[in-house]
Amino acid sequence: MNPDDQVRGAEGALRRALGWAAAGLGGAALFAGLAVAPPDAVQGQAARLMYVHVPAAWTAYLAFAVTVLSGIAFLRGRDPRWDRRAQAAAELGVGLTALTLALGSLWGRVSWGVWWAWDPRVVSTALLLLVYAGYLAARRACADPRTAARRSAFAGIGGFALVPLVHFSVVWWRSLHQPATLLAPDPHPPIDPVMLAALSLAVAAFTAAAAWLFLRRVAILERSARPSRRVPVLTGAGR
């Protein structure tokens, strides 16, 4: 077996392990979030949206961080494999940010009475989604793959400046949105310990599932980048 086949075999094994981990953690998180954790004292059952909304936002941050690191690695070595990793991570981050906004809108409708509010957290999250959606669109707009990869690397790195703006917006400005539950500046976040345990399980499940999706997407991009091994069909003038 050649080294490339060995690497692909190891990556396949890692994807399978992550898939099983995501399934197990997801089942545990679903049970904990719906059956074990109590309803919120103020928001009632609607607060259970937290077990998807918060993990989606967390994994979106993580995906965009991978986009940045992969972009830096590409700029240093010009290895197109890093560019494909940056693309896969950005696609994942955009999907998760869209999910975060959709669930936040639903939660806001229940808690605030409106689907949309000009709240710093909501607006900055929407801006983050637009920036990285534009990043993906710009990749397709450039005909030269090397130029597209270079420009995308700079855009992905620059766009990450919005992530701390999104996360700390509830601290820096007056906001309807509740304070951060994860990565909160307060070392003692205002959350019931059982709810925190269920949320931690959900974050772990989302992280494992996101890693599985990321590796699958990278594998697809790698296969599409490899030259075709098809043998051309030769036809004569006559038989």
FIGUKOL-905035 format. One line per field, with one value per residue: residue number from 0; residue in three letters; chain; x, y, z of N, C-alpha, C in turn. Coordinates in nm, 4 decimals. Layout:
% residues N
i: [NUM:...]
aa: [ala:...]
ch: [A:...]
npx: [X:...]
npy: [Y:...]
npz: [Z:...]
capx: [X:...]
capy: [Y:...]
capz: [Z:...]
cpx: [X:...]
cpy: [Y:...]
cpz: [Z:...]
This chain:
% residues 239
i: [0:1:2:3:4:5:6:7:8:9:10:11:12:13:14:15:16:17:18:19:20:21:22:23:24:25:26:27:28:29:30:31:32:33:34:35:36:37:38:39:40:41:42:43:44:45:46:47:48:49:50:51:52:53:54:55:56:57:58:59:60:61:62:63:64:65:66:67:68:69:70:71:72:73:74:75:76:77:78:79:80:81:82:83:84:85:86:87:88:89:90:91:92:93:94:95:96:97:98:99:100:101:102:103:104:105:106:107:108:109:110:111:112:113:114:115:116:117:118:119:120:121:122:123:124:125:126:127:128:129:130:131:132:133:134:135:136:137:138:139:140:141:142:143:144:145:146:147:148:149:150:151:152:153:154:155:156:157:158:159:160:161:162:163:164:165:166:167:168:169:170:171:172:173:174:175:176:177:178:179:180:181:182:183:184:185:186:187:188:189:190:191:192:193:194:195:196:197:198:199:200:201:202:203:204:205:206:207:208:209:210:211:212:213:214:215:216:217:218:219:220:221:222:223:224:225:226:227:228:229:230:231:232:233:234:235:236:237:238]
aa: [met:asn:pro:asp:asp:gln:val:arg:gly:ala:glu:gly:ala:leu:arg:arg:ala:leu:gly:trp:ala:ala:ala:gly:leu:gly:gly:ala:ala:leu:phe:ala:gly:leu:ala:val:ala:pro:pro:asp:ala:val:gln:gly:gln:ala:ala:arg:leu:met:tyr:val:his:val:pro:ala:ala:trp:thr:ala:tyr:leu:ala:phe:ala:val:thr:val:leu:ser:gly:ile:ala:phe:leu:arg:gly:arg:asp:pro:arg:trp:asp:arg:arg:ala:gln:ala:ala:ala:glu:leu:gly:val:gly:leu:thr:ala:leu:thr:leu:ala:leu:gly:ser:leu:trp:gly:arg:val:ser:trp:gly:val:trp:trp:ala:trp:asp:pro:arg:val:val:ser:thr:ala:leu:leu:leu:leu:val:tyr:ala:gly:tyr:leu:ala:ala:arg:arg:ala:cys:ala:asp:pro:arg:thr:ala:ala:arg:arg:ser:ala:phe:ala:gly:ile:gly:gly:phe:ala:leu:val:pro:leu:val:his:phe:ser:val:val:trp:trp:arg:ser:leu:his:gln:pro:ala:thr:leu:leu:ala:pro:asp:pro:his:pro:pro:ile:asp:pro:val:met:leu:ala:ala:leu:ser:leu:ala:val:ala:ala:phe:thr:ala:ala:ala:ala:trp:leu:phe:leu:arg:arg:val:ala:ile:leu:glu:arg:ser:ala:arg:pro:ser:arg:arg:val:pro:val:leu:thr:gly:ala:gly:arg]
ch: [A:A:A:A:A:A:A:A:A:A:A:A:A:A:A:A:A:A:A:A:A:A:A:A:A:A:A:A:A:A:A:A:A:A:A:A:A:A:A:A:A:A:A:A:A:A:A:A:A:A:A:A:A:A:A:A:A:A:A:A:A:A:A:A:A:A:A:A:A:A:A:A:A:A:A:A:A:A:A:A:A:A:A:A:A:A:A:A:A:A:A:A:A:A:A:A:A:A:A:A:A:A:A:A:A:A:A:A:A:A:A:A:A:A:A:A:A:A:A:A:A:A:A:A:A:A:A:A:A:A:A:A:A:A:A:A:A:A:A:A:A:A:A:A:A:A:A:A:A:A:A:A:A:A:A:A:A:A:A:A:A:A:A:A:A:A:A:A:A:A:A:A:A:A:A:A:A:A:A:A:A:A:A:A:A:A:A:A:A:A:A:A:A:A:A:A:A:A:A:A:A:A:A:A:A:A:A:A:A:A:A:A:A:A:A:A:A:A:A:A:A:A:A:A:A:A:A:A:A:A:A:A:A:A:A:A:A:A:A]
npx: [0.0850:0.0600:0.1898:-0.0075:-0.2473:-0.2449:-0.2687:-0.5235:-0.6710:-0.6358:-0.7591:-1.0187:-1.0802:-1.0713:-1.2842:-1.4985:-1.4834:-1.5368:-1.7944:-1.9395:-1.8922:-2.0202:-2.2841:-2.3346:-2.2891:-2.4743:-2.7194:-2.7110:-2.7089:-2.9550:-3.1334:-3.0613:-3.1147:-3.3903:-3.5202:-3.3881:-3.2720:-3.4095:-3.6953:-3.6535:-3.6648:-3.7789:-3.8180:-3.9310:-4.0214:-3.9228:-3.6590:-3.5161:-3.4310:-3.1808:-3.0051:-2.9440:-2.9060:-2.6903:-2.4694:-2.4529:-2.3672:-2.1196:-1.9743:-1.9710:-1.8000:-1.5680:-1.5340:-1.4811:-1.2440:-1.0795:-1.0840:-0.9335:-0.6791:-0.6140:-0.6051:-0.3840:-0.1845:-0.1935:-0.1047:0.1547:0.2792:0.1661:0.0255:-0.2253:-0.3945:-0.4421:-0.5959:-0.8275:-0.9120:-0.9669:-1.1835:-1.3743:-1.4148:-1.5160:-1.7561:-1.8931:-1.9020:-2.0640:-2.3094:-2.3689:-2.3830:-2.6038:-2.7970:-2.7791:-2.8778:-3.1394:-3.2534:-3.2181:-3.3896:-3.6363:-3.6365:-3.6265:-3.8755:-4.0429:-3.9504:-3.9121:-4.1166:-4.0929:-3.9715:-3.7365:-3.4873:-3.3183:-3.0707:-2.7480:-2.6107:-2.7615:-2.7488:-2.4700:-2.4125:-2.5580:-2.4128:-2.1657:-2.2407:-2.3027:-2.0523:-1.8888:-2.0429:-2.0140:-1.7421:-1.7364:-1.8766:-1.7038:-1.4925:-1.5802:-1.6034:-1.3642:-1.1597:-0.9056:-0.7651:-0.5473:-0.5219:-0.7766:-0.7612:-0.5582:-0.6681:-0.8974:-0.7886:-0.6871:-0.9293:-1.0723:-0.9174:-0.9347:-1.2117:-1.2539:-1.2244:-1.4711:-1.5731:-1.4950:-1.6290:-1.8984:-1.9247:-1.8681:-2.0464:-2.2722:-2.1668:-2.0276:-2.2173:-2.5530:-2.7956:-3.0640:-3.0243:-2.9374:-2.6594:-2.3356:-2.3172:-2.1287:-1.7725:-1.7884:-1.7299:-1.7749:-1.6718:-1.8547:-2.1088:-2.4539:-2.6365:-2.8210:-2.6687:-2.7365:-2.8536:-2.6320:-2.4660:-2.6121:-2.6017:-2.3270:-2.2877:-2.4322:-2.2781:-2.0411:-2.1389:-2.2150:-1.9653:-1.8211:-1.9809:-1.9530:-1.6798:-1.6748:-1.8329:-1.6726:-1.4342:-1.5392:-1.6227:-1.3772:-1.2544:-1.4144:-1.3573:-1.0859:-1.0904:-1.2168:-1.0200:-0.8140:-0.6468:-0.8260:-0.8412:-0.9306:-0.9156:-0.8548:-1.0760:-0.9960:-1.0613:-1.0809:-1.0537:-1.2020:-1.3371]
npy: [-0.1193:0.2183:0.5355:0.7422:0.6000:0.4868:0.7143:0.8039:0.5840:0.6041:0.8500:0.7824:0.5997:0.7728:0.9414:0.7617:0.6995:0.9500:0.9860:0.7836:0.8736:1.1228:1.0390:0.8920:1.0865:1.2734:1.1385:1.1120:1.3818:1.4655:1.3198:1.4212:1.6949:1.7030:1.5363:1.5275:1.7760:2.0612:2.2781:2.6278:2.8783:3.1221:3.1404:2.8991:2.6064:2.6912:2.7590:2.5329:2.5397:2.6377:2.4220:2.3564:2.5952:2.7349:2.5418:2.5341:2.7939:2.7921:2.5896:2.7070:2.9288:2.7776:2.6534:2.8741:2.9546:2.7430:2.7963:3.0323:2.9443:2.7529:2.9156:3.0770:2.8806:2.8083:3.0461:3.0525:2.8200:2.7698:2.5407:2.3682:2.1962:2.2999:2.5184:2.3915:2.2840:2.5205:2.6132:2.4078:2.4330:2.6940:2.6685:2.4974:2.6625:2.8746:2.7427:2.6629:2.9107:3.0214:2.8416:2.9083:3.1733:3.1276:2.9687:3.1463:3.3491:3.2194:3.1681:3.4312:3.5184:3.3819:3.4715:3.7540:3.8416:3.9124:3.8388:3.9427:4.1566:4.4638:4.4046:4.4065:4.1516:3.9967:4.1442:4.1586:3.8878:3.8303:3.9894:3.8574:3.6176:3.7136:3.8087:3.5748:3.4240:3.5842:3.5447:3.2767:3.3061:3.4748:3.3080:3.1541:3.3409:3.4074:3.3150:3.1991:2.9468:2.9644:3.2385:3.2848:3.1274:3.2593:3.5190:3.4463:3.3419:3.5704:3.7091:3.5304:3.5342:3.8050:3.8294:3.6933:3.8697:3.9540:3.7610:3.7778:4.0188:3.9469:3.7621:3.9059:4.1121:4.1303:4.2114:4.4468:4.6272:4.7532:4.5064:4.2943:4.0304:3.7402:3.7090:3.5676:3.2146:3.0079:3.0413:3.2683:3.5926:3.6018:3.3897:3.2198:3.1153:3.2147:2.9671:2.6704:2.3827:2.1241:2.1901:2.3084:2.0847:1.9323:2.1097:2.1135:1.8509:1.8685:2.0548:1.9082:1.7020:1.8444:1.9430:1.7087:1.6129:1.8238:1.8086:1.5602:1.6149:1.8118:1.6689:1.4863:1.6597:1.7724:1.5426:1.4980:1.7283:1.6849:1.4539:1.5546:1.7252:1.5645:1.4363:1.2843:0.9298:0.7938:0.5874:0.6948:0.6455:0.5005:0.5494:0.4267:0.5190:0.3479:0.0157]
npz: [0.0000:-0.0920:0.0394:0.0145:0.0003:0.2533:0.4145:0.3348:0.4235:0.7014:0.7454:0.6732:0.8775:1.0964:1.0345:1.0549:1.3276:1.4402:1.3440:1.4805:1.7411:1.7335:1.6929:1.9306:2.1329:2.0490:2.0895:2.3697:2.4434:2.3427:2.5039:2.7570:2.7248:2.6731:2.8577:3.1059:3.1917:3.3565:3.2787:3.1961:3.4521:3.3867:3.1032:3.0445:2.8579:2.6161:2.6427:2.5888:2.3313:2.3494:2.3619:2.1066:1.9717:2.1009:2.0827:1.7989:1.7393:1.8710:1.7327:1.4853:1.5310:1.5769:1.3286:1.1645:1.2791:1.1994:0.9275:0.9224:1.0234:0.8311:0.6071:0.6698:0.6728:0.4029:0.2778:0.3688:0.2629:0.0154:-0.0451:-0.2025:-0.0662:0.1861:0.1199:0.0340:0.2737:0.4116:0.2590:0.3021:0.5798:0.5947:0.4526:0.6254:0.8533:0.7613:0.7171:0.9826:1.1111:0.9826:1.0794:1.3503:1.3474:1.2525:1.4571:1.6672:1.5856:1.6071:1.8829:1.9742:1.8885:2.0618:2.3135:2.3006:2.1465:1.8816:1.5482:1.4566:1.5836:1.6250:1.7571:1.9130:1.9192:1.7411:1.5013:1.4528:1.4230:1.1914:1.0165:1.0232:0.8986:0.6407:0.5562:0.5411:0.3667:0.1444:0.1117:0.0246:-0.2143:-0.3545:-0.4054:-0.6168:-0.8106:-0.9232:-1.1919:-1.1963:-1.0079:-0.8232:-0.7722:-0.6678:-0.4356:-0.2920:-0.2518:-0.1125:0.1203:0.2505:0.2833:0.4466:0.6775:0.7527:0.7924:1.0281:1.2336:1.3080:1.4765:1.7626:1.8004:1.7671:1.9777:2.2162:2.2045:2.3647:2.5978:2.5533:2.4542:2.5179:2.5314:2.4262:2.4248:2.6129:2.8470:2.7549:2.7615:2.7291:2.7321:2.8892:3.0395:3.3134:3.5680:3.6829:3.5306:3.4830:3.5164:3.5630:3.7121:3.6077:3.3662:3.2497:3.2252:3.0381:2.8245:2.7772:2.6880:2.4496:2.3103:2.2811:2.1176:1.8851:1.8124:1.7509:1.5399:1.3584:1.3040:1.1761:0.9461:0.8321:0.7675:0.5837:0.3793:0.3048:0.2038:-0.0209:-0.1720:-0.2130:-0.3712:-0.6002:-0.6874:-0.7684:-1.0577:-1.3265:-1.3656:-1.5797:-1.8677:-2.1915:-2.4634:-2.7638:-3.0975:-3.4232:-3.7754:-3.9257:-3.9380]
capx: [0.0000:0.1423:0.1631:-0.1333:-0.3557:-0.2401:-0.3250:-0.6680:-0.7286:-0.6389:-0.8624:-1.1472:-1.1019:-1.1012:-1.4211:-1.5926:-1.4817:-1.6081:-1.9366:-1.9965:-1.8887:-2.1259:-2.4130:-2.3500:-2.3027:-2.6008:-2.8268:-2.7041:-2.7467:-3.0992:-3.2007:-3.0365:-3.1801:-3.5365:-3.5777:-3.3182:-3.2598:-3.5399:-3.7261:-3.6025:-3.7593:-3.8432:-3.8587:-4.0007:-3.9715:-3.8566:-3.5148:-3.4508:-3.3647:-3.0409:-2.9226:-2.9028:-2.8634:-2.5563:-2.3683:-2.4365:-2.2826:-1.9844:-1.9066:-1.9461:-1.6741:-1.4592:-1.5144:-1.4155:-1.1051:-1.0095:-1.0672:-0.8207:-0.5542:-0.5865:-0.5647:-0.2459:-0.0986:-0.1847:-0.0211:0.2949:0.3374:0.0966:-0.0216:-0.3700:-0.4722:-0.4859:-0.7051:-0.9481:-0.9567:-1.0282:-1.3141:-1.4653:-1.4475:-1.6012:-1.8893:-1.9524:-1.9306:-2.1788:-2.4298:-2.3961:-2.4249:-2.7420:-2.8782:-2.7809:-2.9699:-3.2764:-3.2997:-3.2265:-3.5117:-3.7473:-3.6292:-3.6650:-4.0207:-4.1062:-3.9077:-3.9249:-4.2387:-4.0620:-3.8800:-3.6089:-3.4643:-3.1897:-2.9908:-2.6069:-2.5734:-2.8304:-2.6969:-2.3311:-2.4145:-2.6007:-2.2998:-2.0689:-2.2922:-2.2891:-1.9108:-1.8353:-2.1146:-1.9433:-1.6141:-1.7594:-1.9154:-1.5854:-1.4088:-1.6308:-1.6037:-1.2304:-1.1343:-0.7764:-0.7742:-0.4427:-0.5596:-0.8930:-0.7167:-0.4839:-0.7613:-0.9863:-0.7145:-0.6872:-1.0664:-1.1085:-0.8462:-0.9924:-1.3482:-1.2576:-1.2299:-1.6091:-1.6101:-1.5000:-1.7329:-2.0245:-1.9302:-1.8670:-2.1406:-2.3655:-2.0932:-1.9838:-2.3316:-2.6796:-2.8488:-3.1736:-2.9751:-2.8811:-2.5125:-2.2758:-2.3197:-1.9964:-1.6674:-1.8394:-1.6305:-1.8023:-1.6300:-1.9687:-2.2200:-2.5843:-2.7086:-2.8352:-2.5651:-2.7886:-2.8671:-2.4965:-2.4168:-2.6809:-2.5473:-2.1914:-2.3045:-2.4747:-2.1617:-1.9515:-2.2007:-2.2037:-1.8248:-1.7866:-2.0519:-1.8916:-1.5512:-1.7061:-1.8747:-1.5555:-1.3451:-1.6065:-1.6187:-1.2385:-1.2304:-1.4817:-1.2792:-0.9598:-1.1174:-1.2460:-0.8974:-0.7213:-0.6709:-0.9027:-0.7614:-0.9990:-0.8375:-0.9274:-1.1214:-0.9398:-1.1448:-1.0163:-1.1327:-1.2924:-1.3072]
capy: [0.0000:0.3376:0.6281:0.8143:0.5104:0.4736:0.8377:0.8031:0.4837:0.6603:0.9535:0.7136:0.5462:0.8858:0.9864:0.6657:0.7170:1.0746:0.9641:0.7097:0.9611:1.2222:0.9732:0.8620:1.2106:1.3358:1.0702:1.1485:1.5224:1.4741:1.2717:1.5144:1.8232:1.6934:1.4574:1.5422:1.9174:2.1226:2.3985:2.7521:2.9379:3.2386:3.1160:2.7725:2.5052:2.7554:2.7651:2.4117:2.5763:2.6630:2.3030:2.3532:2.7301:2.7652:2.4581:2.5745:2.9139:2.7531:2.5182:2.8042:2.9950:2.6825:2.6356:2.9930:2.9503:2.6513:2.8708:3.1244:2.8694:2.6917:3.0241:3.1139:2.7719:2.8171:3.1605:3.0210:2.7150:2.7616:2.4054:2.3788:2.1168:2.3897:2.5989:2.3096:2.2771:2.6495:2.6163:2.3168:2.4906:2.8110:2.6186:2.4484:2.7767:2.9485:2.6657:2.6677:3.0465:3.0337:2.7693:2.9896:3.2853:3.0783:2.9302:3.2685:3.4184:3.1476:3.1932:3.5704:3.5308:3.3334:3.5475:3.8985:3.8720:3.9533:3.7496:4.0119:4.2760:4.5279:4.3786:4.3921:4.0129:3.9502:4.2161:4.1188:3.7511:3.8395:4.0436:3.7484:3.5269:3.7778:3.8176:3.4460:3.3857:3.6558:3.4746:3.1589:3.3520:3.5307:3.1973:3.1082:3.4505:3.4204:3.2019:3.1371:2.8865:3.0131:3.3739:3.2718:3.0743:3.3632:3.6228:3.3885:3.3294:3.7018:3.7408:3.4464:3.5824:3.9339:3.8134:3.6378:3.9798:3.9692:3.6594:3.8357:4.1219:3.8772:3.6966:4.0011:4.2215:4.1422:4.2727:4.5808:4.7149:4.7122:4.4025:4.2110:3.8921:3.7013:3.7023:3.4455:3.0985:2.9488:3.1420:3.3895:3.6601:3.5649:3.2502:3.1425:3.1523:3.2024:2.8545:2.5543:2.2827:2.0170:2.2504:2.3259:1.9529:1.8989:2.1975:2.0667:1.7323:1.9129:2.1174:1.7994:1.6327:1.9312:1.9516:1.5829:1.6078:1.9223:1.7533:1.4548:1.6793:1.8800:1.5712:1.4340:1.7609:1.7800:1.4243:1.5201:1.8284:1.6223:1.3652:1.6343:1.7917:1.4692:1.4154:1.1643:0.8144:0.7224:0.5591:0.7464:0.5471:0.5285:0.5037:0.4368:0.5759:0.2462:-0.1189]
capz: [0.0000:-0.0987:0.1504:-0.0032:0.0386:0.3988:0.4708:0.3124:0.5122:0.8370:0.7483:0.6747:1.0126:1.1842:1.0047:1.1132:1.4736:1.4707:1.3183:1.5936:1.8590:1.7187:1.7138:2.0722:2.2088:2.0119:2.1607:2.5116:2.4557:2.3205:2.6251:2.8672:2.7002:2.6726:2.9678:3.2336:3.2290:3.3867:3.2010:3.2543:3.5466:3.3254:2.9646:3.0337:2.7650:2.5015:2.6672:2.5380:2.2054:2.3836:2.3429:1.9666:1.9332:2.1526:2.0161:1.6595:1.7381:1.9127:1.6255:1.3781:1.5685:1.5583:1.1849:1.1097:1.3263:1.1084:0.8026:0.9405:1.0344:0.7005:0.5174:0.7026:0.6252:0.2568:0.2406:0.4006:0.1793:-0.1141:-0.0663:-0.2259:0.0294:0.2926:0.0662:0.0359:0.4135:0.4424:0.1936:0.3724:0.7101:0.5744:0.4178:0.7491:0.9392:0.7072:0.7478:1.1258:1.1457:0.9366:1.1767:1.4728:1.3274:1.2408:1.5902:1.7467:1.5465:1.6694:2.0272:1.9948:1.8717:2.1848:2.4313:2.2817:2.0735:1.7441:1.4795:1.4343:1.6653:1.5930:1.8761:1.8723:1.8932:1.6205:1.3838:1.4284:1.3716:1.0516:0.9409:1.0109:0.7957:0.5100:0.5209:0.4979:0.2452:0.0387:0.0948:-0.0599:-0.3475:-0.4210:-0.4518:-0.7457:-0.9073:-0.9840:-1.2814:-1.1656:-0.8735:-0.7325:-0.7308:-0.5802:-0.3065:-0.2207:-0.2075:-0.0122:0.2457:0.3160:0.3238:0.5600:0.7964:0.7923:0.8396:1.1639:1.3307:1.3533:1.5754:1.8978:1.8044:1.7903:2.1084:2.3277:2.1798:2.4769:2.7087:2.5140:2.4285:2.5770:2.4443:2.4737:2.4295:2.7419:2.8458:2.7016:2.8505:2.7138:2.7201:2.9517:3.1239:3.4518:3.5883:3.7315:3.4436:3.5489:3.4577:3.6506:3.6818:3.5219:3.2335:3.1980:3.1847:2.9130:2.7212:2.7474:2.6044:2.3169:2.2459:2.2409:2.0044:1.7680:1.7737:1.6833:1.4117:1.2692:1.2598:1.0789:0.8221:0.7758:0.7051:0.4649:0.2733:0.2580:0.1201:-0.1493:-0.2457:-0.2535:-0.4846:-0.7188:-0.7316:-0.8277:-1.2009:-1.3603:-1.4074:-1.6859:-1.9882:-2.3058:-2.5613:-2.8950:-3.2079:-3.5533:-3.8827:-3.9750:-3.8872]
cpx: [0.0886:0.1039:0.0307:-0.2523:-0.3605:-0.3019:-0.4761:-0.7373:-0.7391:-0.7458:-1.0017:-1.1801:-1.1376:-1.2431:-1.5238:-1.5995:-1.5575:-1.7579:-2.0044:-1.9988:-2.0002:-2.2631:-2.4367:-2.3708:-2.4341:-2.7194:-2.8298:-2.7487:-2.8969:-3.1763:-3.1836:-3.1129:-3.3304:-3.5935:-3.5136:-3.3145:-3.3976:-3.5689:-3.6723:-3.7090:-3.8368:-3.9001:-3.9290:-3.9361:-3.8956:-3.7049:-3.4429:-3.3903:-3.2162:-2.9519:-2.8866:-2.8437:-2.7200:-2.4493:-2.3466:-2.3465:-2.1381:-1.9091:-1.8850:-1.8183:-1.5554:-1.4290:-1.4436:-1.2707:-1.0219:-0.9875:-0.9472:-0.6881:-0.5160:-0.5438:-0.4220:-0.1489:-0.0851:-0.0922:0.1263:0.3549:0.2777:0.0525:-0.1733:-0.4545:-0.5216:-0.5995:-0.8351:-1.0013:-1.0245:-1.1675:-1.4145:-1.5088:-1.5398:-1.7432:-1.9633:-1.9916:-2.0504:-2.3087:-2.4676:-2.4402:-2.5678:-2.8369:-2.8897:-2.8804:-3.1150:-3.3332:-3.3111:-3.3511:-3.6347:-3.7522:-3.6708:-3.8146:-4.0932:-4.0760:-3.9350:-4.0522:-4.2166:-3.9652:-3.7423:-3.6026:-3.3274:-3.1014:-2.8452:-2.5656:-2.6356:-2.7700:-2.5543:-2.3229:-2.4575:-2.4881:-2.1919:-2.1121:-2.2731:-2.1436:-1.8588:-1.9156:-2.0529:-1.8078:-1.6312:-1.7978:-1.7946:-1.4930:-1.4496:-1.6206:-1.4710:-1.2000:-1.0055:-0.7798:-0.6700:-0.4750:-0.6782:-0.8525:-0.6448:-0.5779:-0.8545:-0.9172:-0.7138:-0.8272:-1.1090:-1.0427:-0.9075:-1.1322:-1.3573:-1.2589:-1.3715:-1.6462:-1.6052:-1.6034:-1.8690:-2.0315:-1.9421:-1.9631:-2.2372:-2.2990:-2.0624:-2.0988:-2.4544:-2.7496:-2.9661:-3.1271:-2.9155:-2.7284:-2.4627:-2.2799:-2.1864:-1.8956:-1.7127:-1.7302:-1.6497:-1.7613:-1.7432:-2.0913:-2.3545:-2.6686:-2.7097:-2.7310:-2.6127:-2.8048:-2.7298:-2.4388:-2.4813:-2.6273:-2.4068:-2.1945:-2.3423:-2.3593:-2.0640:-2.0069:-2.1884:-2.0596:-1.7814:-1.8539:-1.9914:-1.7576:-1.5720:-1.7451:-1.7580:-1.4649:-1.4086:-1.6002:-1.4775:-1.2084:-1.2945:-1.4029:-1.1462:-0.9812:-1.1436:-1.1216:-0.7992:-0.7509:-0.7435:-0.8099:-0.8289:-0.9077:-0.9136:-0.9624:-1.0703:-1.0296:-1.0720:-1.1096:-1.2343:-1.2541:-1.3129]
cpy: [0.1244:0.4355:0.7024:0.7282:0.4906:0.5958:0.8400:0.6993:0.5334:0.7680:0.8917:0.6565:0.6571:0.9366:0.8914:0.6802:0.8431:1.0595:0.8898:0.7954:1.0651:1.1610:0.9436:0.9858:1.2808:1.2718:1.1062:1.2921:1.5409:1.4303:1.3709:1.6451:1.8179:1.6288:1.4827:1.6877:1.9775:2.2376:2.5228:2.8162:3.0534:3.2051:2.9830:2.6779:2.5661:2.7595:2.6398:2.4341:2.6032:2.5443:2.2781:2.4876:2.7605:2.6746:2.4947:2.6972:2.8781:2.6846:2.6072:2.8824:2.9036:2.6631:2.7561:3.0037:2.8565:2.7175:2.9633:3.0487:2.8042:2.7974:3.0686:3.0079:2.7753:2.9309:3.1328:2.9221:2.6995:2.6193:2.4102:2.2947:2.2029:2.4792:2.5185:2.2923:2.4079:2.6595:2.5295:2.3750:2.6112:2.7695:2.5693:2.5640:2.8570:2.8743:2.6732:2.8070:3.0724:2.9616:2.8477:3.1042:3.2389:3.0408:3.0511:3.3482:3.3535:3.1728:3.3369:3.5912:3.4879:3.4252:3.6970:3.9382:3.9161:3.8523:3.8107:4.1335:4.3321:4.5259:4.3600:4.2492:3.9638:4.0144:4.1725:3.9755:3.7489:3.8930:3.9375:3.6500:3.5858:3.7813:3.6831:3.3865:3.4567:3.5941:3.3545:3.1991:3.4048:3.4216:3.1521:3.2153:3.4637:3.2947:3.1283:3.0783:2.9393:3.1537:3.3695:3.2234:3.1821:3.4713:3.5709:3.3743:3.4616:3.7386:3.6588:3.4912:3.7134:3.9200:3.7623:3.7467:4.0012:3.8705:3.7143:3.9467:4.0590:3.8268:3.7969:4.1176:4.2409:4.2043:4.4191:4.6789:4.6646:4.6182:4.3325:4.0677:3.8622:3.6959:3.5697:3.3348:3.0270:3.0587:3.2743:3.4561:3.6302:3.4190:3.1607:3.1794:3.1270:3.0920:2.7399:2.4483:2.1692:2.0679:2.2697:2.1926:1.9101:1.9830:2.1538:1.9413:1.7714:1.9777:2.0102:1.7256:1.7159:1.9380:1.8260:1.5730:1.7055:1.8719:1.6439:1.5141:1.7480:1.7815:1.5089:1.5339:1.7765:1.6619:1.4409:1.6200:1.7704:1.5303:1.4439:1.7036:1.6966:1.4507:1.2843:1.0536:0.7350:0.7039:0.6079:0.6336:0.5879:0.4695:0.5227:0.4970:0.4743:0.1107:-0.2199]
cpz: [0.0000:0.0119:0.1366:0.0361:0.1899:0.4666:0.4549:0.4000:0.6551:0.8490:0.7496:0.8114:1.1105:1.1608:1.0657:1.2651:1.5142:1.4479:1.4315:1.7202:1.8525:1.7434:1.8628:2.1568:2.1773:2.0816:2.3082:2.5338:2.4368:2.4444:2.7402:2.8479:2.7103:2.7986:3.1036:3.2795:3.2553:3.2905:3.2722:3.3434:3.4850:3.1879:2.9442:2.9347:2.6465:2.5188:2.6196:2.3993:2.2269:2.3499:2.1964:1.9249:1.9766:2.0896:1.8695:1.6496:1.7731:1.7989:1.5033:1.4065:1.5378:1.4098:1.1239:1.1580:1.2387:0.9731:0.8106:0.9424:0.9018:0.5994:0.5431:0.6525:0.4734:0.2144:0.2680:0.3010:0.0421:-0.1464:-0.0851:-0.1318:0.1451:0.2451:0.0662:0.1783:0.4552:0.3816:0.2676:0.5067:0.6958:0.5372:0.5423:0.8406:0.8920:0.7374:0.8946:1.1714:1.1007:1.0320:1.3070:1.4611:1.3213:1.3778:1.6819:1.7137:1.6084:1.8192:2.0587:1.9807:1.9976:2.3026:2.4196:2.2095:1.9306:1.6835:1.4628:1.5250:1.6271:1.7172:1.8333:1.8410:1.7623:1.4958:1.3522:1.3769:1.2252:0.9643:0.9204:0.9017:0.6567:0.4648:0.4698:0.3814:0.1251:0.0095:0.0017:-0.2019:-0.4244:-0.4717:-0.5909:-0.8532:-0.9806:-1.0653:-1.2470:-1.0242:-0.7765:-0.6815:-0.6359:-0.4417:-0.2249:-0.1667:-0.0987:0.1228:0.3216:0.3653:0.4445:0.6888:0.8462:0.8493:0.9820:1.2707:1.3831:1.4635:1.7184:1.9102:1.8330:1.9347:2.2239:2.3077:2.2962:2.5998:2.6774:2.4918:2.5021:2.4806:2.5104:2.4966:2.5660:2.7346:2.7937:2.8063:2.8487:2.6859:2.7793:3.0341:3.2723:3.4721:3.6383:3.6480:3.5104:3.4853:3.5565:3.6143:3.5913:3.3797:3.1696:3.1514:3.0529:2.7981:2.6804:2.6608:2.4612:2.2403:2.1976:2.1193:1.8773:1.7192:1.6989:1.5472:1.3119:1.2172:1.1561:0.9439:0.7530:0.7031:0.5805:0.3496:0.2183:0.1663:-0.0173:-0.2340:-0.2941:-0.3742:-0.6125:-0.7730:-0.7954:-0.9750:-1.2249:-1.4084:-1.5192:-1.8075:-2.1086:-2.4040:-2.6978:-3.0022:-3.3380:-3.6574:-3.9363:-3.9211:-4.0008]
